[in-house]
Amino acid sequence: MPAIERVTLFKIPKESDRQLHIEQYGILAQSAQKDGKAYIHNLTVGQPHQDQRAKGWNLAVKSTYESLADMEYYDKQCPAHAELKKITSPTREESMVVFYENAL
């Protein structure tokens, strides 16, 4: 089965809050575990280049999971993700998530 690729976009008004998100994703990358093992295979985060096509989305996160079950664990049960959301959620206006299996 192909890996699950997840893209999350955020609208975060303050630059300092965008930096907070980046720091917290760095912590998440080191601490997220399922059954005692790292389960996020790849995690990248960054601010998009200035471009009108971004439509106000100013922070992007891409993560890769071995399975849909692993991504669902991330969404619903992962203590590291819960902690990230607790810290960062108040600082953002909006978020959008899409996920897919690579068709190539």
C-alpha distances in whole Angstrom, upper triangle without the diagonal:
4,7,9,12,15,19,22,25,29,32,35,38,39,39,39,37,34,35,34,31,30,32,30,27,28,29,25,23,26,26,22,21,19,21,23,20,19,16,16,15,17,20,22,25,28,31,30,33,36,35,36,32,31,33,34,31,32,29,25,23,19,17,13,11,8,8,10,12,13,14,16,18,19,20,22,23,22,26,26,24,27,30,29,29,32,34,32,32,36,36,34,35,32,28,25,21,18,15,12,9,10,11,13
4,7,9,13,16,19,23,26,30,32,35,37,35,36,34,31,32,32,28,27,29,28,24,25,27,23,21,24,24,21,21,19,21,23,20,18,15,14,13,14,17,19,22,25,27,27,29,32,31,32,29,28,30,31,28,29,26,22,20,16,14,10,9,7,8,10,13,13,13,16,17,18,19,22,22,22,25,25,23,26,28,27,27,31,32,30,30,34,34,31,32,29,25,22,19,16,12,9,6,7,8,10
4,6,10,13,16,20,23,27,29,32,33,32,33,30,28,28,28,25,24,25,24,20,22,23,20,18,20,21,18,17,16,19,20,17,15,12,11,9,11,13,16,19,21,24,24,27,30,29,31,27,26,28,29,25,26,23,19,16,13,10,7,6,5,6,8,11,10,10,13,15,14,16,19,20,19,22,21,20,23,25,23,24,27,28,27,27,31,30,28,29,26,23,20,16,14,10,8,6,7,10,11
4,6,10,13,17,20,23,25,29,30,30,30,28,25,26,26,22,22,24,22,18,20,21,18,17,20,20,17,17,16,19,20,18,15,12,10,10,11,12,14,17,20,22,22,25,28,27,28,25,23,25,26,22,23,20,17,14,10,8,6,5,6,6,6,10,9,8,11,13,12,13,16,17,17,20,19,17,20,23,21,21,25,26,24,24,27,27,25,26,23,19,16,13,10,7,6,5,7,11,13
4,7,10,13,17,20,22,26,27,26,27,25,22,23,23,20,19,21,20,16,18,20,17,16,19,20,17,18,18,21,22,19,16,13,10,10,9,10,11,14,16,19,18,21,24,23,25,21,20,22,22,19,20,17,13,11,7,6,5,7,9,9,9,13,11,9,12,14,13,14,17,19,17,21,19,17,20,22,19,20,23,24,22,22,26,25,23,24,20,17,14,11,8,5,5,6,7,11,12
4,7,10,13,17,19,23,24,24,24,22,19,21,21,17,17,19,18,14,17,18,15,15,18,19,16,17,18,21,22,20,17,14,11,11,10,10,11,12,14,16,16,20,22,22,23,20,18,19,19,16,17,14,10,8,6,5,6,8,11,11,10,13,11,8,11,13,11,11,15,17,16,19,17,14,17,19,17,16,20,21,19,18,22,21,19,20,17,13,11,7,6,4,7,9,10,14,16
4,7,10,14,16,20,21,20,22,19,16,18,19,15,15,18,17,14,16,18,16,15,19,20,17,20,20,24,25,22,19,16,13,14,12,10,10,10,12,13,13,16,18,18,19,16,14,16,16,12,13,11,7,6,5,7,9,12,15,15,14,16,15,12,14,16,13,13,17,19,18,20,18,15,18,19,16,16,20,20,17,17,20,19,16,17,14,10,8,6,5,6,9,12,12,15,17
4,7,10,13,16,18,18,19,16,14,16,16,12,13,16,15,12,15,17,15,15,19,19,17,20,21,24,25,23,20,18,14,16,14,11,10,9,11,12,12,16,18,18,18,16,13,14,14,10,11,8,6,5,6,9,12,14,17,17,16,18,16,13,14,16,13,12,16,18,17,19,17,13,16,17,14,13,17,17,14,13,16,15,13,13,11,7,6,4,7,9,12,15,16,19,21
4,7,10,13,15,15,17,14,12,14,15,12,13,16,15,13,16,19,17,17,21,22,20,23,24,28,28,26,23,21,18,19,16,14,12,10,10,10,10,13,15,15,15,13,10,11,10,6,7,6,5,6,9,12,15,17,21,21,19,21,20,16,18,20,16,15,19,21,20,21,19,16,18,18,15,14,17,17,13,13,15,14,11,11,8,5,5,7,9,12,15,18,19,21,23
4,6,10,12,12,14,11,9,12,13,10,12,15,14,13,16,18,17,18,21,22,21,24,25,29,29,28,24,23,20,21,19,15,14,11,11,10,11,14,14,15,15,14,11,11,9,5,6,5,6,9,12,14,18,20,24,24,22,24,22,18,20,21,18,16,19,21,20,21,19,16,17,17,14,12,15,15,11,10,12,10,7,8,6,4,7,9,12,15,18,22,22,25,27
4,6,9,11,13,10,9,13,13,11,13,16,16,16,19,21,20,21,24,25,24,27,29,33,33,31,28,27,23,25,22,19,17,14,13,11,11,14,13,14,14,14,10,9,6,5,5,7,9,12,15,18,22,24,28,27,26,27,26,22,23,24,21,19,22,24,23,24,22,19,19,19,16,14,17,16,12,11,12,9,6,6,5,6,9,12,15,18,22,25,26,28,30
4,6,8,9,7,6,10,10,9,12,14,14,15,17,19,19,21,23,24,23,27,29,33,32,31,28,27,24,26,23,19,17,14,12,10,12,15,14,16,16,17,13,12,9,8,7,7,11,13,17,19,23,25,29,29,27,29,27,23,24,25,22,20,23,25,23,23,21,18,19,18,15,14,15,13,10,10,10,7,4,6,7,9,12,15,18,21,24,28,28,31,32
4,7,9,8,8,11,12,12,14,16,17,18,20,22,22,24,26,27,27,30,33,36,36,35,31,31,28,29,26,23,20,17,15,12,14,16,14,16,16,17,14,13,9,10,8,10,14,16,20,23,27,29,33,33,31,32,31,27,28,29,25,24,26,28,27,26,24,22,22,21,18,17,18,16,12,12,11,8,7,7,10,12,15,18,22,25,28,31,32,34,36
4,5,5,6,9,10,11,13,14,15,17,19,20,21,23,25,26,26,30,32,36,35,34,31,31,28,29,26,23,20,16,15,12,15,16,15,18,19,20,16,16,12,12,10,11,15,17,21,23,27,30,33,34,33,34,31,28,29,30,26,25,27,29,27,26,23,22,22,20,17,17,18,15,12,13,12,8,9,10,13,15,18,21,24,26,30,33,33,36,37
4,5,5,6,9,10,11,12,14,15,17,19,20,21,23,25,25,29,32,35,34,33,30,29,26,28,25,21,18,14,12,10,13,14,14,17,18,20,16,17,13,13,9,10,14,16,20,22,26,29,32,33,32,33,31,28,30,30,26,25,28,29,27,26,23,21,22,21,17,18,19,16,13,15,14,10,11,13,15,16,19,21,24,26,29,32,32,35,36
4,5,5,6,9,10,11,12,14,15,17,18,20,22,23,24,28,30,34,33,31,28,29,26,27,25,21,19,15,13,12,16,17,17,20,22,23,19,20,16,16,12,12,15,17,21,23,26,29,32,33,33,33,31,28,29,29,25,25,27,28,25,24,21,20,21,19,16,16,17,13,11,14,13,10,11,14,16,17,20,22,25,27,31,33,33,37,37
4,5,5,6,9,10,10,12,14,15,16,18,20,21,21,25,28,31,30,29,26,26,24,26,23,19,17,14,13,12,15,17,18,20,21,22,18,19,15,14,11,10,13,15,18,20,24,26,30,31,29,30,28,25,26,26,22,22,24,25,22,21,19,17,18,16,13,13,13,10,8,10,10,6,8,11,13,14,17,19,22,25,28,31,31,34,36
4,5,5,6,9,10,11,13,14,15,17,19,20,20,24,27,30,29,28,25,25,21,23,20,16,14,10,9,8,11,14,15,17,19,19,15,16,13,11,8,7,10,12,15,18,21,24,28,28,27,29,26,23,25,25,21,21,23,24,22,21,18,17,18,16,13,13,15,12,9,11,12,8,9,12,13,13,15,17,20,22,25,28,28,31,32
4,5,5,6,9,10,11,13,14,15,17,19,20,23,26,30,28,27,24,24,21,23,20,16,14,10,9,9,13,15,17,20,22,22,18,20,17,15,11,10,12,13,16,18,22,24,28,29,29,30,27,24,26,26,22,22,25,25,22,21,18,17,18,16,13,14,16,12,10,13,14,11,12,15,16,16,19,20,22,24,27,29,29,33,33
4,5,5,6,9,10,11,12,14,16,16,18,21,24,28,26,25,22,23,20,22,20,16,15,12,12,12,16,19,20,23,24,24,21,21,18,16,13,11,13,13,17,18,22,24,27,28,28,28,25,23,24,23,20,20,22,22,20,18,15,14,15,13,10,11,12,9,7,11,11,9,11,14,16,16,18,19,22,24,27,29,30,33,34
4,5,5,6,9,10,10,12,14,15,15,19,22,25,24,23,20,20,17,19,17,13,12,9,10,11,14,17,19,21,22,22,18,19,16,14,11,9,10,10,13,15,18,20,24,25,24,25,22,19,21,20,17,17,19,20,17,16,13,12,13,12,8,9,11,9,6,9,11,9,9,13,13,12,15,16,19,20,23,26,26,30,31
4,5,5,6,9,10,11,13,14,15,19,22,25,24,22,19,19,16,18,15,11,9,7,7,9,13,16,18,20,22,22,18,20,18,15,12,9,10,9,12,14,17,19,23,24,24,25,22,20,22,21,18,18,21,21,18,18,14,13,16,14,10,12,14,12,10,13,15,13,13,16,16,15,17,17,19,20,23,25,25,29,29
4,5,5,6,9,10,11,13,14,18,21,24,23,21,18,19,17,18,16,13,12,10,11,13,16,19,21,24,26,26,22,24,21,18,15,12,13,12,15,16,19,21,24,26,26,26,23,21,23,22,18,19,21,21,18,17,13,13,15,13,10,13,14,11,10,14,15,14,15,18,19,18,20,20,22,23,26,27,28,32,32
4,5,5,6,9,10,10,11,15,18,22,20,19,16,17,15,17,15,12,12,10,12,14,18,21,23,25,27,26,23,24,21,18,16,13,13,12,14,14,17,19,22,23,23,23,20,18,20,18,15,16,18,17,14,13,10,9,11,9,6,9,11,8,8,11,14,12,14,17,17,16,18,18,21,21,24,26,27,31,31
4,5,5,6,9,10,10,14,17,20,19,17,14,14,12,14,12,8,9,7,10,13,16,19,22,24,26,25,21,23,20,17,15,12,11,9,11,11,14,15,19,20,20,21,17,16,18,17,13,14,17,17,13,13,9,9,12,10,7,10,13,11,10,13,15,14,14,18,17,15,16,16,18,18,21,22,23,27,28
4,5,5,7,9,10,14,17,20,19,17,14,15,12,14,12,9,9,9,11,14,17,20,23,25,28,27,23,25,23,20,18,14,13,11,13,12,15,17,20,22,22,23,19,18,20,19,15,17,20,19,15,15,11,11,14,13,10,13,15,13,13,16,19,17,18,21,21,19,20,19,21,21,23,24,25,28,29
4,5,5,6,8,12,15,18,16,15,13,14,13,15,14,11,12,12,15,18,21,24,26,29,31,30,26,28,26,22,20,17,16,14,15,14,17,18,20,22,23,22,19,18,20,18,14,17,18,17,13,12,8,10,12,10,9,12,14,12,13,16,18,17,18,22,22,20,21,20,22,22,25,26,27,30,31
4,5,5,5,9,12,16,14,13,10,11,10,12,12,9,11,11,15,18,21,24,26,28,30,29,25,27,25,21,20,16,15,12,13,11,14,14,17,19,19,18,15,14,16,14,11,13,15,14,10,10,6,7,10,9,7,11,13,12,12,15,18,17,18,21,20,18,19,18,19,19,21,23,24,28,29
4,6,6,9,12,16,14,12,9,10,8,9,9,7,9,10,14,17,20,23,26,28,30,28,25,27,26,22,20,16,15,12,12,10,12,13,15,17,18,18,15,14,17,15,12,15,17,16,12,12,9,10,13,12,11,14,16,15,15,18,21,20,20,23,22,20,20,18,19,18,20,21,22,26,26
4,6,9,12,15,12,11,8,11,10,11,11,10,13,14,17,20,23,26,29,31,33,32,29,31,29,25,24,20,19,15,15,13,15,15,17,20,21,20,16,17,19,17,14,17,19,17,13,13,9,11,14,13,12,16,17,17,17,20,23,22,23,26,25,23,24,22,23,22,24,24,25,29,29
4,6,10,12,10,10,8,10,10,13,13,12,15,16,19,22,25,28,31,33,35,33,30,32,30,26,25,21,20,17,17,14,16,15,17,19,20,19,15,15,17,14,12,15,16,14,10,9,6,9,12,11,11,14,15,15,16,19,22,22,23,26,25,23,23,22,23,22,24,25,26,30,31
4,7,10,9,8,6,7,7,11,12,11,14,15,19,22,25,28,31,32,34,32,29,31,29,25,24,20,19,15,15,12,13,12,14,15,16,15,11,12,13,11,8,12,13,11,7,7,5,7,10,10,10,13,15,15,16,18,21,22,22,25,23,21,21,19,20,19,21,22,23,27,28
4,7,6,5,4,6,8,11,13,13,17,19,22,26,28,31,34,35,37,35,32,34,32,28,28,24,22,18,17,14,14,12,13,14,16,14,10,12,13,10,9,13,13,10,7,9,8,10,12,13,14,16,18,19,20,21,24,25,25,28,27,24,24,21,22,20,22,22,24,27,28
4,5,5,6,6,9,12,15,15,19,21,25,28,30,33,36,37,39,36,33,35,34,30,30,26,24,20,19,15,14,12,12,12,14,11,8,11,11,8,9,12,12,9,7,10,10,12,13,15,16,18,19,21,22,23,26,27,27,29,28,25,24,21,22,20,21,21,23,26,28
4,6,8,9,12,15,18,19,23,25,28,32,34,37,40,41,42,40,37,39,37,34,33,30,27,24,22,19,17,14,14,15,16,13,11,14,14,11,12,16,15,12,11,12,13,15,16,18,19,21,22,24,25,26,29,31,31,33,31,28,28,25,25,23,24,23,26,29,30
4,7,9,12,14,17,18,22,24,28,31,33,37,39,41,42,40,37,39,38,34,33,29,27,24,22,19,18,16,16,17,18,16,13,16,17,13,14,17,17,14,12,12,13,15,17,17,19,21,22,23,25,26,29,30,31,33,32,29,29,26,27,25,26,25,27,30,31
4,6,9,11,14,15,19,21,25,29,31,34,37,38,40,38,35,37,36,32,31,27,25,21,20,16,15,13,13,15,17,15,12,14,16,13,13,17,17,14,12,13,13,15,17,18,19,21,23,23,24,26,29,30,30,33,31,28,27,24,25,22,23,22,24,27,28
4,6,8,10,12,15,18,21,25,27,30,33,34,36,34,31,34,32,29,27,24,21,18,16,13,12,10,11,13,15,14,11,12,15,12,11,15,16,14,11,13,11,13,16,16,16,19,21,21,22,24,27,27,27,30,28,25,24,22,22,20,21,20,21,25,25
4,6,9,11,14,17,21,24,26,29,32,33,35,32,30,32,31,27,26,23,20,16,14,10,9,7,8,10,12,11,7,9,12,10,9,13,14,13,10,13,12,12,15,17,16,18,21,22,22,23,26,27,26,28,26,23,22,19,19,16,17,17,18,22,23
4,6,7,11,13,17,20,22,25,28,29,31,29,26,28,27,23,23,19,16,12,10,7,6,5,8,10,12,12,8,8,12,11,9,12,14,14,11,13,12,11,15,16,15,17,20,20,19,21,24,24,23,26,23,20,19,16,16,14,15,15,16,20,21
4,7,10,14,17,21,22,25,28,29,31,28,26,29,28,24,24,20,17,13,11,7,5,6,7,10,13,14,10,11,14,14,12,15,18,17,15,17,15,15,19,19,18,20,23,23,22,24,27,27,26,28,26,22,21,18,17,15,15,14,14,18,18
4,7,10,14,17,18,21,25,25,28,25,23,26,25,21,20,17,14,10,8,5,5,8,10,13,15,16,13,12,16,16,13,16,19,19,16,18,15,15,19,19,17,19,22,22,21,22,26,25,23,26,23,20,19,16,16,14,15,14,14,18,18
4,7,10,14,16,19,22,23,25,23,20,23,22,18,17,13,11,7,6,4,7,9,13,15,16,17,14,12,16,16,13,15,18,18,15,17,14,13,16,17,14,16,19,19,17,19,22,21,20,22,20,17,17,14,15,14,15,16,16,20,20
4,7,11,12,15,18,20,22,20,18,20,19,16,14,11,8,6,5,6,9,13,16,18,19,20,17,15,19,19,15,17,20,21,18,19,16,15,18,18,15,17,20,19,17,19,22,20,19,21,19,16,16,14,15,15,16,17,17,20,20
4,7,9,13,16,17,20,18,15,18,16,13,11,7,6,4,6,9,12,15,19,21,21,22,19,17,20,20,16,17,21,21,19,20,16,15,18,17,14,15,18,17,14,16,19,17,15,18,16,14,14,14,15,16,18,19,19,23,23
4,6,9,12,14,17,16,13,16,14,11,9,6,6,7,9,12,15,19,22,24,24,26,23,20,23,23,20,20,24,25,22,23,19,18,20,20,16,17,20,18,15,17,19,16,15,17,16,15,15,15,17,18,20,22,21,24,24
4,7,9,11,14,14,10,13,11,9,6,5,6,9,12,15,19,22,25,27,26,28,26,23,25,26,22,22,26,27,25,25,22,20,22,22,18,18,21,19,16,17,19,16,14,16,15,14,15,16,18,19,22,24,23,26,26
4,6,8,11,10,8,11,10,8,6,6,7,10,12,16,19,23,26,27,26,29,27,24,26,27,24,24,27,29,27,28,25,22,25,25,21,21,24,22,19,20,21,18,16,17,16,15,15,16,17,19,21,23,22,24,25
4,6,10,10,8,12,11,10,9,10,11,14,16,19,22,26,29,30,30,32,30,27,30,31,28,28,31,33,30,31,28,26,28,28,24,25,27,25,22,23,24,21,19,19,19,18,18,19,20,22,24,26,24,26,26
4,7,9,8,10,9,10,9,11,13,16,18,22,25,29,32,33,32,35,33,30,32,33,30,29,33,35,33,33,30,28,30,30,26,26,28,26,23,23,24,21,19,19,18,18,19,21,21,24,26,28,27,29,29
4,5,6,8,9,10,10,13,14,17,19,23,25,29,32,33,32,35,33,30,32,34,30,30,33,35,34,35,32,29,31,31,28,27,30,28,25,25,26,23,20,19,18,18,18,20,20,23,24,27,26,27,27
4,5,6,8,10,11,14,15,19,21,24,27,30,33,34,32,35,34,30,32,34,31,30,33,36,35,36,33,30,32,32,29,28,30,29,25,25,26,23,20,19,18,18,18,20,20,23,25,28,27,28,28
4,5,8,9,11,14,14,17,18,22,24,27,30,30,29,32,31,28,29,32,29,28,31,34,33,34,32,29,31,31,28,27,30,29,25,24,26,23,20,18,17,16,15,17,17,20,21,24,23,24,25
4,6,5,7,10,10,14,16,19,22,25,28,29,27,30,29,25,27,29,26,25,28,31,29,31,28,25,27,28,24,23,26,25,21,21,22,19,16,15,14,13,13,15,15,18,20,23,22,24,25
4,6,9,12,13,16,18,22,24,27,31,30,29,31,30,26,28,30,27,25,29,31,30,32,29,26,28,28,25,23,26,25,21,20,21,19,15,13,12,13,12,15,16,20,22,25,25,26,28
4,6,9,11,15,18,21,24,27,31,30,29,31,30,26,27,29,26,24,27,30,29,29,27,24,25,26,22,21,23,22,18,17,18,15,12,11,10,11,12,15,17,20,23,26,26,28,29
4,6,8,11,14,17,21,23,27,27,25,27,26,22,24,26,22,21,24,27,25,26,24,21,22,23,19,18,21,20,16,15,16,14,11,10,9,8,9,12,14,17,20,23,23,25,27
4,7,10,14,17,20,23,27,28,26,28,26,23,25,26,23,22,25,27,25,26,23,20,22,22,18,17,20,18,14,15,16,13,10,11,10,10,12,14,16,19,21,24,24,27,28
4,7,10,14,17,20,24,24,23,25,23,20,22,23,19,19,22,24,22,22,19,17,19,19,15,15,18,16,12,13,15,12,10,12,11,9,11,12,14,17,19,22,22,25,26
4,7,10,14,17,20,21,20,22,20,17,19,21,17,17,20,22,20,21,19,16,18,19,15,15,18,17,14,15,17,15,13,14,12,10,10,10,12,13,16,18,18,21,22
4,7,10,13,17,18,17,19,17,14,16,17,14,14,18,19,17,18,16,13,16,17,13,14,17,16,14,15,18,16,14,16,14,11,10,9,11,12,14,16,17,20,21
4,7,10,14,15,15,17,15,12,15,16,13,14,18,19,17,19,16,14,17,18,15,16,20,19,17,18,21,19,17,19,17,13,12,10,10,9,11,13,13,17,18
4,7,10,12,12,14,11,9,13,13,10,12,16,16,14,17,14,12,16,17,15,16,19,19,17,18,22,21,19,21,19,15,14,11,11,9,11,12,13,16,17
4,7,9,10,12,9,8,12,13,11,13,16,17,15,18,16,14,18,20,17,18,22,22,21,22,25,25,23,25,22,18,16,13,12,9,10,10,10,14,15
4,5,7,9,6,6,10,10,9,12,14,15,13,16,15,14,17,19,18,19,22,23,22,22,26,26,25,26,23,20,18,14,13,10,10,10,12,15,17
4,7,8,7,8,11,12,12,14,16,16,15,19,18,17,20,22,21,22,25,26,26,26,30,30,28,30,27,23,21,18,16,12,12,10,12,15,16
4,5,5,7,9,10,11,13,14,15,15,18,18,17,20,22,21,22,25,27,26,26,29,30,28,29,26,22,20,16,15,11,11,9,12,15,17
4,5,5,6,9,10,11,12,13,14,18,18,16,18,21,20,20,23,25,24,24,27,28,26,27,24,20,18,14,12,9,9,9,13,15,18
4,5,5,6,9,10,10,11,12,16,17,15,17,20,20,20,22,25,24,24,27,28,27,28,25,22,20,16,15,13,13,13,16,19,21
4,5,5,6,9,10,10,10,13,14,12,15,18,17,18,20,22,22,22,26,26,25,27,24,21,19,16,15,12,13,13,16,19,21
4,5,5,6,9,10,10,13,13,11,13,16,15,15,19,20,19,19,23,23,22,23,20,17,15,12,12,9,11,12,15,18,20
4,5,5,6,8,9,13,14,11,13,16,16,15,18,20,20,19,22,24,22,23,20,17,16,13,13,11,13,14,18,20,23
4,5,5,5,6,10,11,10,11,14,15,14,17,19,19,19,22,24,23,24,22,19,18,15,16,14,16,17,20,23,25
4,6,6,5,8,9,6,9,12,11,11,14,16,16,16,20,21,20,21,19,16,16,13,14,13,15,17,19,23,25
4,6,7,10,10,7,8,12,11,10,13,15,15,14,18,19,18,19,17,14,13,11,13,12,15,17,20,23,26
4,6,9,11,9,8,12,13,11,13,16,17,15,19,21,20,21,19,17,17,14,16,15,18,20,23,26,29
4,6,9,8,8,11,12,12,14,16,17,17,20,22,22,24,22,19,20,17,19,18,20,22,25,28,30
4,5,5,6,9,10,11,12,15,15,16,19,21,21,23,21,19,19,17,19,18,20,21,24,27,29
4,5,5,6,9,10,10,12,14,15,18,20,20,23,22,20,21,19,21,21,24,25,27,31,33
4,5,5,6,9,10,11,12,14,17,18,18,22,21,19,20,18,20,20,23,24,26,30,31
4,5,5,6,9,10,10,11,15,16,16,18,17,15,16,15,17,17,20,22,24,27,29
4,5,5,6,9,10,10,13,15,16,18,17,16,17,16,19,19,22,24,27,30,32
4,5,5,6,9,10,12,14,15,18,18,17,19,18,21,22,25,27,29,32,34
4,5,5,6,8,11,12,12,16,16,14,16,16,19,19,23,25,27,30,32
4,5,5,5,9,10,10,13,13,12,14,14,17,19,22,25,27,30,32
4,6,6,8,10,12,14,15,15,17,18,21,22,26,28,30,34,36
4,6,7,8,11,14,15,15,18,19,22,23,27,29,31,35,36
4,6,6,7,11,12,12,15,16,19,21,25,27,29,32,34
4,5,6,9,9,10,13,14,18,20,24,27,29,32,34
4,6,8,10,12,15,18,21,24,27,31,32,35,37
4,7,9,11,15,17,21,23,27,30,31,34,36
4,6,8,11,14,18,20,24,27,29,32,33
4,7,11,14,18,21,24,28,29,32,34
4,7,10,14,17,21,24,26,28,30
4,7,10,14,17,21,22,25,27
4,7,10,14,17,19,21,24
4,7,10,14,16,18,21
4,7,11,12,15,17
4,7,10,12,15
4,6,9,12
4,6,9
4,6
4
